Amino acid sequence: MADKDETRDWDQLRSALEALETRLQKVTVDMERSMIADYVQLLNRPRSLIWRNLLAGTARGVGIAIGFTFFAATILYVLQMLGALNLPIIGDYIADIVKIVQNQLEGKSY
């Protein structure tokens, strides 16, 4: 009788250990997939982190500048086209805006 109880205890312990091993393997795979080791390694090298952030910020700034340039050029082009239509109220307002912008670009004060 004692042998059966002891065998059952060992079987329960073995199944619990197998379940634990399976769970640990799943956690290991999840951690590798999330690349936590790479992130920790990056945090341990501050120069690399600063360099990457500097490059990312510069790229973001250049992208914003280029995007704003295209946006502003498009708006000015549309305003010039609307100004050419000679609309009574809007045309004068747009003409004033275009003159101010052109004077600023030429370096003149208005």
C-alpha contacts under 8 A as a table, 3 or more apart, distances in Angstrom:
res1	aa1	res2	aa2	distance
1	M	4	K	5.31
1	M	5	D	6.54
2	A	5	D	5.20
2	A	6	E	6.07
3	D	6	E	5.07
3	D	7	T	6.02
4	K	7	T	5.05
4	K	8	R	6.07
5	D	8	R	5.09
5	D	9	D	6.17
6	E	9	D	5.09
6	E	10	W	6.25
7	T	10	W	5.09
7	T	11	D	6.14
8	R	11	D	4.99
8	R	12	Q	6.15
9	D	12	Q	5.12
9	D	13	L	6.10
10	W	13	L	5.00
10	W	14	R	5.99
11	D	14	R	5.01
11	D	15	S	6.13
12	Q	15	S	5.16
12	Q	16	A	6.06
13	L	16	A	5.06
13	L	17	L	6.11
14	R	17	L	5.11
14	R	18	E	6.14
15	S	18	E	5.00
15	S	19	A	6.14
16	A	19	A	5.11
16	A	20	L	6.14
17	L	20	L	4.93
17	L	21	E	6.06
18	E	21	E	5.00
18	E	22	T	6.15
19	A	22	T	5.11
19	A	23	R	6.18
20	L	23	R	5.09
20	L	24	L	6.10
21	E	24	L	5.06
21	E	25	Q	6.15
22	T	25	Q	5.16
22	T	26	K	6.32
23	R	26	K	5.05
23	R	27	V	6.24
24	L	27	V	5.03
24	L	28	T	6.08
25	Q	28	T	5.02
25	Q	29	V	6.20
26	K	29	V	5.16
26	K	30	D	6.16
27	V	30	D	5.05
27	V	31	M	6.12
28	T	31	M	5.17
28	T	32	E	6.18
29	V	32	E	5.14
29	V	33	R	6.09
30	D	33	R	5.02
30	D	34	S	6.21
31	M	34	S	5.12
31	M	35	M	6.30
31	M	36	I	6.17
32	E	35	M	5.10
32	E	36	I	6.84
32	E	37	A	7.49
35	M	38	D	5.42
35	M	39	Y	6.60
36	I	39	Y	5.05
36	I	40	V	6.18
37	A	40	V	5.14
37	A	41	Q	6.05
38	D	41	Q	5.01
38	D	42	L	6.11
39	Y	42	L	5.05
39	Y	43	L	6.26
40	V	43	L	5.04
40	V	44	N	6.29
41	Q	44	N	5.11
41	Q	45	R	6.65
42	L	45	R	5.27
42	L	46	P	7.20
42	L	48	S	6.92
42	L	49	L	6.23
43	L	46	P	6.12
43	L	49	L	6.83
45	R	48	S	5.59
45	R	49	L	6.47
46	P	49	L	4.94
46	P	50	I	6.04
47	R	50	I	5.13
47	R	51	W	6.06
48	S	51	W	5.07
48	S	52	R	6.13
49	L	52	R	5.24
49	L	53	N	6.17
50	I	53	N	5.14
50	I	54	L	6.02
51	W	54	L	5.07
51	W	55	L	6.25
52	R	55	L	5.20
52	R	56	A	6.10
53	N	56	A	5.01
53	N	57	G	5.98
54	L	57	G	5.17
54	L	58	T	6.11
55	L	58	T	5.12
55	L	59	A	6.10
56	A	59	A	5.17
56	A	60	R	6.07
57	G	60	R	5.02
57	G	61	G	6.05
58	T	61	G	5.07
58	T	62	V	6.15
59	A	62	V	5.19
59	A	63	G	6.07
60	R	63	G	5.09
60	R	64	I	6.18
61	G	64	I	5.13
61	G	65	A	6.17
62	V	65	A	5.06
62	V	66	I	6.15
63	G	66	I	5.22
63	G	67	G	6.02
64	I	67	G	5.07
64	I	68	F	5.97
65	A	68	F	5.20
65	A	69	T	6.10
66	I	69	T	5.09
66	I	70	F	6.35
67	G	70	F	5.29
67	G	71	F	6.15
68	F	71	F	4.93
68	F	72	A	5.93
69	T	72	A	5.21
69	T	73	A	6.01
70	F	73	A	5.12
70	F	74	T	6.09
71	F	74	T	5.18
71	F	75	I	6.24
72	A	75	I	5.07
72	A	76	L	6.10
73	A	76	L	5.12
73	A	77	Y	6.04
74	T	77	Y	5.06
74	T	78	V	6.19
75	I	78	V	5.14
75	I	79	L	6.11
76	L	79	L	4.98
76	L	80	Q	6.10
76	L	98	V	7.35
77	Y	80	Q	5.13
77	Y	81	M	6.23
78	V	81	M	5.03
78	V	82	L	6.16
79	L	82	L	5.02
79	L	83	G	6.01
79	L	94	I	6.13
79	L	98	V	7.46
80	Q	83	G	4.90
80	Q	84	A	6.21
80	Q	94	I	7.37
80	Q	95	A	7.53
80	Q	98	V	6.96
81	M	84	A	5.16
81	M	85	L	6.76
82	L	85	L	5.29
82	L	86	N	7.38
82	L	87	L	7.57
82	L	91	G	6.65
82	L	94	I	7.42
83	G	86	N	5.73
83	G	87	L	7.14
83	G	90	I	7.60
83	G	91	G	4.69
83	G	92	D	7.36
83	G	94	I	5.70
83	G	95	A	5.75
84	A	91	G	7.49
85	L	91	G	7.11
86	N	91	G	5.14
86	N	92	D	7.80
87	L	90	I	5.62
87	L	91	G	4.60
87	L	92	D	7.65
88	P	91	G	5.67
88	P	92	D	6.81
89	I	92	D	5.74
89	I	93	Y	6.62
90	I	93	Y	5.18
90	I	94	I	6.02
91	G	94	I	5.18
91	G	95	A	5.96
92	D	95	A	5.04
92	D	96	D	6.22
93	Y	96	D	5.23
93	Y	97	I	6.41
94	I	97	I	5.03
94	I	98	V	6.14
95	A	98	V	5.10
95	A	99	K	6.11
96	D	99	K	5.12
96	D	100	I	6.20
97	I	100	I	5.15
97	I	101	V	6.23
98	V	101	V	5.16
98	V	102	Q	6.07
99	K	102	Q	5.12
99	K	103	N	6.03
100	I	103	N	5.16
100	I	104	Q	6.18
100	I	110	Y	7.01
101	V	104	Q	5.07
101	V	105	L	6.20
102	Q	105	L	5.03
102	Q	106	E	6.22
103	N	106	E	5.08
103	N	107	G	6.08
103	N	108	K	5.09
103	N	109	S	6.56
103	N	110	Y	6.83
104	Q	107	G	5.01
104	Q	108	K	5.89
104	Q	109	S	6.86
105	L	108	K	7.71
